[in-house]
Amino acid sequence: MPNEPWYACLPGCDVRVPCGAGTHAIFWEAGSLRLPDHPDPEAELVLAALGGEKARCVELAETWGRHADDLSVLAIGPRDADDTISVSWDEVTAAQAGPPGGAVGGGPMMRPGPMMRPVPAGLPPSVPAAVLRRRQGIQQELEQVRRRRTDMLSLLALGYDFQVRLAGQVAAAHAGAAGDHQGRARPALTAAVTSRLAPVAERWLGIDPDQVVVSLHTGPGWGSVELTGRGEERRLRFTLPAWWLARVWACGLALAGRHLVVAVEQAGWPDARVLGLRAPGADPTPLAVHDGGDGAGHAPHWEV
């Protein structure tokens, strides 16, 4: 593995979001968000805590930080460039407002469960304390669900470039973990690598994505790729480390020319050196790649 950070092959990107009476730019660069229209976000947070209004840009930076190691991001985010997930800021605003009579409003609250029974907003003083505590607990649970949904919609509304970079950050956070921590994350990481590698394998070999099988590689080296069976029994079996998701896939490097990229030897943008496979079972070939995109820079188009 190179010593450079996982995002060393990614250029910066930016998006404009509704904030206040206009729109502001949010930049991603070198693994971090920048808010050029909010030079002192910490001071704004203090004012918001004292009753002022929190700017959407600052909220988004907080939301990004809360989910920078959230494995559910990998289950929600896009699988490839054709897997478009579009969320409008109107949808985000509606989610933030919450449903009428929701858990934090003044109307009846809905109890989670199949029947979703309404719980009266006002309870007589004679109601036992245990019932009141249970009611407060349900309200808190529903508020957490609403906030999480709003968080996810906000992050998706930033667009594909930010969605991919957040997925890379989450993958890198867990790929670098050791011992039991990565063990607990293994099922989610395996599913995330599989769902993103399958469409790449289809373009590489024309194989059915359902015939792609992935397991996580641990230890030195990049892993292995093997094609077995015939017909419906054919399987393309990959053993790849979790960091492939961040260092290769998130950086747009999964396919370079007709080679499947399995590792990065020398990270950098717009030029890098990678290891690519021409076919299953072959030895990986060192390749020099260059971003030959149109200059927009957000989503690299690597060429050998």
BAZA-402416 format. One record per atom (N, C-alpha, C, O): residue in one letter; z, x, y. Coordinates in steps of 0.2 Angstrom, whole numbers, plus 5000, padded with zeros to 4 digits. Last residue first. Layout:
BEGIN
aZXY...
***
This chain:
BEGIN
v490249755023v490349815020v489849865024v489749925022e491149645035e490449665032e490549745029e490949785032w492049505040w492049575037w491449595034w491149555030h492449425052h491949425048h491749495045h491349525048p494049355058p493549415057p493049395052p493149355047a494349245070a494249245063a493849305061a493249295062h494449295083h494949255080h494949265073h495449275070g493349365089g493849395087g494449365083g494849395080a492149345096a492749295098a493349325095a493849325098g491149425092g491549445097g492149405099g492649425103d490549385080d490249375087d490649395093d490349385099g490949505068g490949445071g490549445077g490249495080g491049615059g490449605062g490349535065g489849515066d492249725056d492149655058d491549645062d491449675068h491849825041h491949825049h491849745050h491449705047v492449935028v492249875031v492349875038v492749905041a492150045015a492250045022a492049975025a491449955024l492950044999l492450015003l492650025011l493150015012p493150104983p493350104990p492750084994p492250104993t493149984969t492750034973t493050034980t493149984983p494049964954p493949944961p493650004964p493750064963d493149954938d493649984942d493549964950d492949964952a492949784931a492749854933a493249884937a493749854939g493549664927g493649724922g493349784925g493449844922p492349574936p493049574932p492949634928p492449644924a491449664949a491449614943a492149624940a492549674941r491749734960r491049704959r491049654954r490649604954l493149744970l492949734963l492249704963l492149654967g493749854982g493449794980g493149794973g492949854971l494949914994l494749914987l494449854985l494749804985v494549965011v494849925006v494649944999v494149984998r494750015027r494550035021r494949995016r495549985016a494149955043a494649965038a494349995032a493749985031d493949905060d493749945054d494249955050d494849975052p494349845072p493849815068p493649855062p493149835059w495849865063w495349815066w495049845072w495349875076g496649915048g496449925055g495949875057g495649845053a497250005034a497249945038a496949965045a497150015048q496650075020q496850095027q496750035031q496150015033e496749995008e496950065008e497050095015e497550125016v497149845002v496949875008v497149945008v497749965007a496449754988a497049794991a496649824997a496049834998v495449674983v496149674979v496649714983v497249704982v494049584986v494549634989v495149624986v495449574986l492549574978l493249534979l493749594981l493849644977h490949594985h491549624982h492149584983h492349554989r489849574992r489949534985r490549564981r490549564975g490549575007g489949585004g489949544997g490149484998a492149545003a491749585008a491149605004a491149634999l493449425003l492749445000l492449485006l492349465011a494649435009a494649425002a493949434999a493949464993l494949455022l494649515019l494549495011l494349535008g495749385032g495049365031g494649415026g494049425027c497049405032c496649445037c495949435036c495449475039a497549325022a497649305029a497249345034a497149325039w497049405011w496849345012w496949325019w496449305023v497749545013v497049535011v496849465014v496349455018r499049535017r498649595019r497949585018r497549615021a499549405011a499649425018a499149485020a498749475025l499149404998l499149345002l499149365009l498749335013w499549524993w498849514993w498749454998w498249455002w500949524991w500749544997w499949534998w499749545004a501149484978a501149434983a500949454989a500649414993p499849564967p500549564970p500549504976p500049484978l499049484953l499049514960l499749514963l500149464961t498049454940t498749484941t498749514948t498549574948f496949334935f497149384940f497949394939f498349354938r495749274924r496449294925r496649344930r496349404929l494749154922l494749214926l495449224928l495749194932r494149074907r494749084912r494649154915r494449204912r493348964896r493349024901r493849024906r494048974909e493348844889e493948884888e493948954892e494348994892e492148784892e492748754895e493348794894e493848784898g491348944890g491248864891g491948844895g492148874900r492449064884r491849034885r491848964887r492348934884g493649204887g493349144884g492649124886g492349164890t494049294902t494049284895t493749214893t493649174897l494049424914l493749364912l493749354905l493549394901e495349494924e495049484917e494649424916e494949374918v496149604934v495649544934v495349544928v495049594926s497749674941s497149674936s496749604937s497049554939g498649774952g498649724947g497949724943g497749784941w498849884961w498649814964w498549764959w498549704961g500249994960g499549974959g499449904961g499849864964p501949964954p501450004958p500749974956p500649944951g502749804954g502749874952g502149904956g501849874960t502049644949t502549684952t502449764950t502149774945h500949514951h501049584949h501649614952h501749604958l500949344946l501149394951l501249464948l501549464943s499549264940s500249284939s500349334944s499849374946v498249134939v498549184943v499349194941v499649154940v496749074934v497449084932v497749144936v497449194935v495348964936v495749024939v496449024937v496748974939q494748854933q494848904928q495148974930q495149024926d494648774944d495148754939d495248804934d495748804930p493548824951p494248844953p494748834948p495248864948d492248884940d492648834942d493348854945d493648884941i491349024947i491748994942i492148934945i492248934951g490549104955g490249034953g490749004948g490548954945l491049224959l490749224952l490449154951l490049154946w491349204973w491249274970w490849274963w490349304963r491649074975r491049104979r490849174976r490349194976e492749064966e492149024965e491549054969e490949054966a493649154971a493349164965a492749124964a492249144961v493949074983v493649144984v493349164977v492749184977p494548964977p493948954981p493549024982p492949024982a495749034971a495248994967a494548984971a494048994968l496549094981l496149134977l495549094974l495049124973r497348994986r496849024990r496349074987r495849084989s498048944975s497648894978s497148924983s496648894985t498649064970t498149034966t497748984970t497148984970v499549094981v499049144979v498449104975v497849114977a500348974980a500048994986a499449044985a498949034987a500948984967a500548934968a500048944975a499548924975t501649104969t501149104964t500649044965t500049054965l502549064978l502049124980l501449114975l500949124977a503348974971a502948954977a502449004979a501848984981p503849054961p503348994959p502948974965p502348954965r504549154968r503949174964r503549104962r502949114963a505749144975a505149124978a504549124974a503949104976r506649194966r506749124968r506049094971r505849034971g506249324966g506149284960g506249214961g505849174958q506549374979q505849354977q505749324971q505249284970h507949374977h507649334982h506849314981h506649264981d508249454966d508249384965d507949344970d507649294969g507249594972g507649564967g507649484966g507149464966a506649584989a506749624983a507249574978a507649534981a505249555000a505949544998a506049574991a505549584987g503949565004g504449615005g505149615003g505449655003a503549435001a503249484997a503749554998a503749594993h504149365011h504449355004h504149405000h504449424995a503549405023a504249395023a504549395016a505049425014a502149385019a502449455020a503249455020a503449495017a502149245019a501949275013a502249345014a502549375009v502349215033v502849195028v502749235021v503249255018q501249285039q501949305041q502449275035q502849315034g500149205033g500249275032g500949305033g501249345030a500449085039a500449095032a500549165030a500949175025l500149115053l500849095051l500949105043l501449125041r498849145052r499249195054r500049185052r500349225050v498349015049v498249075044v498749125045v499049155041q498648945060q498948925054q498848985049q499348995045f497949015070f498649015070f498948995063f499449025061d496648975066d496849045067d497549055067d497849105064y496748835066y496648875060y496848945061y497148965057g497948755077g497248775075g497248825069g497748855067l499048695082l498848765085l498148785083l497848825086a499448595074a499048575080a498748645084a498348635088l500248645065l499548635063l499148625069l498548635069l501448655073l501148715070l500448705068l500048745069s501648515074s501548555080s501248625078s500748645082l501848465061l501248445065l501148495071l500548505073m503048535058m502448555055m501848525058m501348565059d503948475068d503848545068d503148565064d502748605067t503948345064t503648365070t503448435071t502948455073r504548355051r503848335052r503548345058r502948375059r505748405055r505348445051r504648425051r504148465052r506248295062r506148355066r505648405062r505248435065r506348195052r505848185058r505748255062r505148265063v507248255044v506648245041v506148235047v505548255047q508348265053q508048325050q507348315047q506948355048e508548125054e508348165060e508048235058e507648255061l508948095042l508348065044l508048105050l507448115051e510148155041e509648175036e508948155039e508448185039q510948095051q510748165052q510148185047q509748225049q511047965046q510647975052q510448055053q509948065055i511747995035i511047975034i510647985040i510147995040g512948035041g512648085037g511848065036g511448105036q513347915047q513147975051q512748025047q512348055050r513647845036r513147825041r512847875045r512247885046r514647915030r514047905027r513447885031r512947915031r515647895040r515347965039r514747955035r514247995037l515747755039l515547785045l515247855044l514747875047v516347745026v515647715027v515347745034v514747755034a517547815028a517047845023a516347815025a515847845024a518247725037a517947795039a517447825035a516947855037p517747555035p518147615033p517847675035p517247685037v517747435048v517347475043v517747535041v517947575046s518347385059s518647385053s518347415047s518647425042p517447385070p518047435070p518347435063p518647485061p515847345064p516447325067p516947385066p516847425061l514347435069l514747415064l515447395067l515747425072g512647425075g513347415076g513747395071g513647345067a511447425067a511647485072a512347475074a512647535075p511447405050p511547375056p511747435061p512047485059v510147465040v510847475041v510947455048v510647475053p508847415029p509147425036p509847425036p510147385033r508347495014r508747445017r508947455024r509147515026m507347555006m507347565013m507747515016m507447485021m507047554992m507047494996m507147495003m506947445007p507047694988p506447644987p506447584991p505947564993g507747795002g507747764995g507147714994g506847694999p508747795017p508247825012p508247795005p508847785003r508947665028r509247705023r508747735018r508347695016m508547655045m508347645038m508647695033m508647755034m509447575058m509247635055m509047615048m509347575045p509047465072p509347475065p509047545062p508547565064g509147555088g509047495084g509247505077g509647555076g509247665096g509747615096g509747555092g510147515091g508747815087g508747765092g509347715092g509747725089v508847895077v509147925083v509147875088v509347885094a508047835067a508747865065a509147875071a509747875071g507147705075g507247755070g507947785070g508447745073g506647605083g507247595079g507347645074g507647625069p504947665082p505447625085p506047605081p505947595075p504847845077p504747775076p505147725080p505747745080g504647975089g504947945083g504747875083g504547845088a504148065098a504448005101a504847975095a505347935096q503548165090q504148185093q504548125096q505148115096a502448095086a502948105081a503648125084a504148115082a501748085098a501948025094a502548035089a503047995089t501448215100t501848185105t502148115102t502748105103v500648245089v501248275089v501748245094v502348235093e499548165092e499948145086e500648185086e501148155084d499148225104d499348155104d499748135098d500248105098w498648345099w499348345102w499548275103w500148265104s498048325082s497948325089s498648325092s499148305089v497548425068v498048385071v498048385079v497948435082s496648465055s496548455062s497148405064s497248345061i496248575044i496748535045i496848525052i497048565056t494948625033t495148615040t495648565040t495648505037d494348725023d494948675022d495248665029d495748695031d493548825026d493248765025d493748705024d493648645025a494348945025a494048925032a493748855032a493648815037d495648895014d495148935016d494848905023d495048855025r496848825014r496648865008r496148915010r496148975008p498048785027p497448785024p497348835018p497648885018g499848735023g499248765027g498648765023g498548745018i500748685014i500448635019i499848665022i499348635023a501248785007a501048725003a500648685007a500248645005l501648875016l501148895011l500848835008l500248835005v502748815022v502148825026v501548845021v500948825023s503748825013s503348755013s502748765017s502248725016l504348945015l503848945010l503448875010l502848875007d504649015030d504748945027d504148945021d503548935023d504849115039d504949125032d504949065028d505249065022a504549055051a504249115050a504349135042a503949185040h505048935056h504748935050h504348995048h503848995044r505748965068r506148935063r505748935056r506048935051g504649025076g505249065073g505649035067g505849065063w503948915079w503648965075w504149005072w504149025066t504948845086t504648815080t504348865076t504548875070e504948925098e505548915094e505348895087e505648915082a503648915102a503848975100a504548975096a504549015091l503648775105l503248805100l503448875097l503448885091e504548775116e504748735110e504348765104e504548775098v503848845125v504448875123v504648835116v504948875112c502748745127c502648815125c503248855122c503248885116r503448635132r503148635125r503048705123r503148715117a505048665140a504348665140a504048665133a504348695128k506348545141k506148605138k505348605138k505048555136e507148495156e506648485151e506448545148e506248595152g508948515157g508348515160g507848505154g508048495148g510248525152g509948455154g509248455156g509048405158l510648645149l511048615154l510748545156l511048515161a509648685140a510348665137a510748635142a511248595140a508648715149a508648655145a509248635142a509448575141l509248825155l509148775159l509048705155l509348655157v509048915143v509748895146v509748835151v510148795150l507748915141l508148885136l508848865139l509148815137e507348985153e507148915152e507548875147e507748815148a507849105150a508149075155a507948995155a508348955157e506949135139e507649125138e508049095143e508449055142p505649145145p505849085141p506549085139p506849025139d505049205157d505749215155d505949155151d506249105154p503649185159p503849255158p504549255156p504749315154h502549085154h503349075154h503649145153h503849165148d501249115153d501449065158d502149055158d502449015163p501149195141p501049225148p501249175154p501449205159l501949205128l501949145132l501849175139l502249185143r501549265111r501649275118r501549215123r501049185121l502149295095l501849245100l502049275107l502549295108s501649425084s502149395088s501749345093s501149355094g500749505076g501349475073g501749435077g502249405074a499849555086a500349605082a500949565079a501449595080e499849405094e499649475094e500149515091e500749515092w499349255101w499649285095w499349355095w498749365096f499749155116f499349215112f499749235106f500349235106i499449005124i499849045119i499449095116i498949085113a499148945140a498948985135a499549005130a500049025133h499348775145h499548845145h499248875139h499148845134t498948635155t498848665149t499048745150t498848765155g499948525165g499348545163g499248575156g499548555152a501248475167a500748435170a500048465168a499548435170g501948535152g502048505159g501448465161g501248425157c500648575142c501248595144c501448575151c501048595155p499448575129p499748535134p500448555136p500848565131v498748745125v499148685123v499348645129v499548675135r497548855120r497848815125r498148755123r497848715119v497649005111v497448935111v497848905117v498348935120d497149165103d497449125108d497249045108d496749035105c497349315094c497049255095c497449215101c497949235102g497049485089g497449435092g497049375093g496349375092p496449535073p496449535080p496849485083p497049445079l497049615058l496949555062l496949565069l497349595072c497549715051c496849705051c496649645055c496049615054a498849725053a498549775056a497749765056a497349795060y499849635047y499349605051y498849655055y498549645060w500749715039w500249665036w499649645040w499149635038p500849875046p501049815045p500549765042p499949785043e500450035037e500349985043e500649915041e500649895035n500450105026n501150095030n501050055035n501550035038p499650025011p499650065018p500350055021p500750005020m500050044994m500050005000m500050045006m500350105006
***
